[in-house]
Amino acid sequence: MRILIVGAGSTGGFFGAKLAKAGRDVTFLVRAQRLAQLEQHGLSVKSAAGDIEIEPQLITATQIQGHFDIVLVAVKAYALESALEDMAAAVGPNTVILPLLNGMRHMELLAEKFGKDRLLGCACKVATSLDDNGRIIQQGTFNDIAYGELDGSDSERVAKVHDFMRDAGFDAKTSNTITRDMWEKWTLLAAMGSINCLMRGSIGDVVSVIGGRDFADGVIDEVVTIIQAVGCQLSEPFLAEARRLLTLEGSPQTSSMYRDLVAGRAIEADQIIGDLLARADAKGLDAPVLALVYSNLLVYQLQSKK
C-alpha cells in the first residue's frame, strides 16, 4: 500500500517518519517552503524514544501522478481548504482518507469534496512541535492513533489500514467508537485550550491560584454541555478522567493551541472554539465563558496580523 501524507509538519511528519522508518511506502505532499527545508535538511524527529533521520519522498500538488491507497490529512485546520485542492488528484475511487485534524468541521468539508464513503474517522494523541530548523520535537512519550468506520462497523478496509499502520513505532489501534473518540478529543482540546489561552498558563498554574479551579470547572461544564447537545453522549470514564487531567495540581499540561499562541504562530481558534460556539448557538445554548475565550483569541489573531 502507498500512503500520501498531506503536510509534513509536527504531526504528519512525526507519524510519516515512523512509518517510513518501518519500511512503509510514504510520500509527503508539501508546499514550496517546507519542500525546500526538507530537501536541504531531511526529515528529523527528536524524541525520548529515539531520534529519526530520513530522506523523505516529497511531492507538490502539480507532481501527483496516480491515486494513493491512503491519504492521511495532517495539516492545520485553517489550511484545510487549500489542502483539499492540492490533494484532489491523489484521491481515487478506492482511496481511504484518514484526517488527523482537530474539531469536527473537517469531516464535513472532506465529505463534501470527496464523499463520505471515502472517510474513516481518526483521532491521534501526540504532543509535537517544529523548532526553528524545521525539526519535529516530541514532548512526552504518548503517540497514539485510532481509526475506524464512522458507523462503528468492522470492514476490510479498516483491517488493511491497520495492517499498514501497526508495528511502526507508535500505538495504532482500530476503534468501533471512533465518532465518540473524535468528539471526546474535541472536548479535551476545547476545554484545555480555553483554560490555557485565556489564563495564559498551564493547568497547574491555573488551579493553583484563587478562583482558578472554579474557572476550570466552569469551562469543562460548558464544553461538555455543548458537546453532548450537538455531538454525542460522552462516556462517564472519559468525563471523570478529563476533569481530573484538566484540574490536576502541579500539571505542566498545555494545549497545542496555547503553545502556538505563546510562540506567536497562527492558531485554530475558529475550528476548536468558534465552530463549537456556532453549533451551540444553533441549539440555543448560552456559552458565556467560551464566548469570552473566542473573543480573546480573535484579538490575538488581529494583533498578530499587524
C-alpha positions in Angstrom: 0.0 0.0 0.0 1.0 3.6 -0.7 0.3 6.4 1.7 0.3 10.1 0.9 0.7 12.3 3.9 -0.7 15.8 3.3 1.5 18.0 5.3 4.9 17.3 6.8 4.5 19.4 9.9 4.8 18.3 13.5 2.0 15.7 13.4 2.1 14.4 9.8 5.9 14.5 9.8 6.1 12.6 13.1 3.8 9.7 12.0 5.2 9.7 8.5 8.8 9.4 9.7 7.8 6.5 11.9 6.1 4.7 9.0 8.9 5.4 6.6 11.5 4.1 9.1 9.4 0.9 9.4 9.7 0.4 5.7 6.3 1.6 4.5 5.8 3.4 1.2 5.4 7.0 2.4 5.1 10.2 0.3 4.7 13.7 1.7 2.6 16.3 -0.1 4.1 19.7 0.8 4.2 23.3 -0.1 7.2 25.1 -1.6 8.7 26.5 1.7 8.6 23.1 3.5 9.8 21.4 0.4 13.0 23.5 0.3 13.6 22.9 4.0 13.2 19.2 3.8 15.2 18.9 0.7 18.1 20.7 2.4 17.9 19.1 5.9 15.9 15.9 5.6 13.1 15.0 8.0 14.2 14.9 11.5 12.3 13.7 14.7 13.8 14.3 18.1 12.2 12.0 20.7 13.0 10.4 24.1 12.1 7.1 22.4 14.8 7.6 19.8 15.6 10.1 17.1 14.8 9.5 13.4 16.5 11.0 10.4 15.1 10.1 6.9 15.3 11.4 3.4 11.6 11.7 2.7 9.8 11.2 -0.6 8.4 14.6 -1.4 6.0 15.9 -4.0 4.0 19.1 -4.6 0.4 19.2 -5.9 1.4 19.5 -9.5 3.6 16.4 -9.3 0.9 14.0 -8.1 0.7 11.0 -10.5 -1.9 8.4 -9.8 -4.1 7.6 -6.8 -2.9 6.6 -3.4 -4.3 3.8 -1.2 -4.4 6.0 1.9 -4.4 9.8 2.2 -3.5 11.0 5.7 -4.5 14.6 6.1 -2.3 16.3 8.7 -2.5 20.0 8.0 -3.7 22.6 10.5 -7.5 23.0 10.2 -7.1 26.6 8.9 -5.1 25.2 6.0 -7.6 22.5 5.1 -9.5 24.3 2.2 -6.3 24.8 0.2 -5.2 21.3 1.0 -8.4 19.8 -0.4 -7.4 21.2 -3.8 -3.8 20.1 -3.5 -4.6 16.5 -2.7 -7.5 16.0 -5.1 -5.6 14.3 -7.8 -4.3 11.7 -5.3 -7.8 10.5 -4.3 -9.4 7.7 -6.4 -12.5 5.6 -6.0 -10.7 3.2 -3.6 -8.7 5.7 -1.7 -9.2 5.8 2.1 -8.9 9.3 3.7 -7.7 9.5 7.3 -7.9 13.0 8.8 -5.8 14.0 11.8 -7.4 17.4 12.2 -9.0 18.9 15.3 -12.7 19.6 15.8 -15.3 18.1 13.5 -15.8 20.6 10.7 -13.1 19.0 8.6 -15.2 15.8 8.4 -18.0 17.8 6.7 -15.6 19.6 4.3 -13.9 16.3 3.3 -17.3 14.6 2.8 -18.5 17.5 0.6 -15.4 17.3 -1.5 -14.7 13.6 -1.8 -17.8 11.8 -0.5 -18.4 10.4 3.0 -17.8 6.9 1.8 -14.1 7.6 1.4 -13.6 8.7 5.0 -12.6 6.9 8.1 -12.8 8.5 11.5 -9.5 9.1 13.0 -8.1 10.5 16.3 -4.5 10.9 17.4 -2.8 11.9 20.6 0.7 13.2 20.3 2.5 16.3 21.6 4.9 17.6 18.9 6.2 20.9 17.6 8.6 22.3 15.0 11.7 24.0 16.1 13.3 26.9 14.2 15.1 24.5 11.9 12.0 22.5 11.0 12.9 19.5 13.1 10.0 17.8 14.9 10.3 17.7 18.6 8.2 15.3 20.6 7.1 16.3 24.1 6.2 13.3 26.4 6.1 9.7 25.2 2.5 9.2 24.1 1.9 8.7 20.4 -1.5 7.1 19.7 -3.6 6.9 16.6 -7.0 5.3 16.3 -9.2 4.8 13.2 -12.5 3.2 12.3 -15.7 3.3 10.3 -17.9 6.2 11.3 -20.8 3.8 11.9 -18.8 1.6 14.2 -18.8 -1.4 11.9 -15.9 -3.7 11.1 -14.6 -3.5 7.5 -12.0 -5.0 5.2 -10.5 -1.5 4.5 -10.1 -0.8 8.2 -8.2 -4.1 8.6 -6.0 -3.2 5.7 -5.2 0.2 7.1 -4.4 -1.4 10.4 -2.0 -3.8 8.8 -0.3 -0.8 7.3 -0.2 1.2 10.5 0.7 -1.3 13.2 4.2 -2.1 14.4 5.5 1.2 13.1 6.8 2.6 16.3 3.6 4.2 17.6 0.4 2.9 19.2 -2.1 2.2 16.4 -5.5 0.6 17.0 -8.9 0.2 15.4 -11.9 1.7 17.1 -15.6 0.8 16.9 -16.4 4.0 18.7 -14.3 6.4 16.6 -17.0 9.0 16.2 -17.3 9.3 20.0 -13.5 9.3 20.3 -13.3 12.3 18.0 -16.0 14.2 20.0 -14.1 13.3 23.2 -10.9 14.6 21.7 -12.6 17.9 20.8 -13.9 18.2 24.3 -10.4 18.0 25.7 -8.9 20.3 23.2 -11.7 23.0 23.6 -11.6 22.8 27.4 -7.8 22.7 27.8 -7.3 25.4 25.1 -9.8 27.7 26.8 -8.2 27.2 30.2 -4.6 27.7 29.0 -5.2 30.5 26.5 -7.5 32.8 28.5 -5.5 32.4 31.7 -2.1 32.3 29.9 -0.7 29.4 31.9 -0.5 25.6 32.4 -3.2 23.6 34.0 -1.2 23.6 37.2 -0.7 27.3 37.1 -4.4 28.0 36.7 -5.7 25.7 39.5 -3.0 27.0 41.9 -4.5 30.5 42.1 -7.6 31.8 43.8 -10.6 31.1 41.6 -8.6 29.1 39.2 -10.1 25.7 40.0 -13.7 27.1 39.8 -12.9 28.7 36.4 -11.5 25.4 35.1 -14.6 23.5 36.3 -16.8 26.1 34.7 -15.1 25.7 31.3 -15.3 21.9 31.5 -19.1 22.1 32.3 -19.8 24.5 29.5 -17.8 22.5 26.9 -19.3 19.1 28.0 -22.9 20.6 27.9 -22.4 21.7 24.3 -20.7 18.6 23.1 -23.4 16.4 24.5 -26.1 18.6 22.9 -24.6 18.9 19.4 -22.5 15.7 19.2 -22.8 12.6 21.3 -23.1 11.3 24.8 -19.7 11.2 26.4 -18.7 8.2 28.5 -18.6 8.5 32.3 -15.0 7.2 32.5 -13.9 9.8 29.9 -15.7 12.6 31.8 -14.1 11.7 35.1 -10.6 11.4 33.6 -11.0 14.6 31.6 -11.9 16.6 34.7 -9.0 15.0 36.6 -6.5 16.0 33.9 -7.9 19.5 33.5 -7.8 20.3 37.2 -4.6 18.4 38.2 -2.5 20.3 40.7 1.1 20.8 39.6 0.3 19.7 36.0 2.5 21.3 33.3 0.0 20.4 30.7 -0.8 22.9 28.0 -2.7 22.6 24.7 -1.1 22.9 21.3 -3.2 26.0 20.6 -1.7 27.6 23.7 1.8 26.7 22.6 1.2 28.1 19.2 -0.2 31.3 20.8 2.8 31.8 23.0 5.1 31.2 20.0 3.3 33.9 18.0 2.0 31.4 15.4 -1.4 31.0 13.8 -3.9 29.2 15.9 -7.0 27.1 15.3 -9.4 29.5 17.2 -12.2 29.1 14.6 -12.0 25.3 14.4 -11.6 24.5 18.1 -13.7 27.2 19.7 -15.5 29.2 17.1 -17.2 26.2 15.4 -18.2 24.8 18.8 -19.8 28.2 19.7 -21.7 28.2 16.3 -23.1 24.8 17.0 -24.1 25.8 20.5 -25.9 28.9 19.1 -27.8 26.8 16.6 -29.1 24.8 19.6 -29.9 27.9 21.5 -27.3 27.2 24.2 -25.5 30.0 26.0 -21.8 29.7 26.4 -20.5 32.9 28.0 -17.1 31.6 29.0 -16.3 30.2 25.6 -17.6 33.4 24.0 -15.1 35.3 26.1 -12.3 32.9 25.2 -13.1 33.2 21.5 -13.1 37.0 21.6 -9.8 36.9 23.3 -8.3 34.6 20.6 -9.7 36.8 17.9 -8.0 39.8 19.4 -4.7 37.8 19.4 -5.3 36.9 15.7 -6.0 40.6 14.8 -2.9 41.8 16.6 -0.7 39.1 15.0 -1.6 40.4 11.6 -0.4 44.0 12.3 
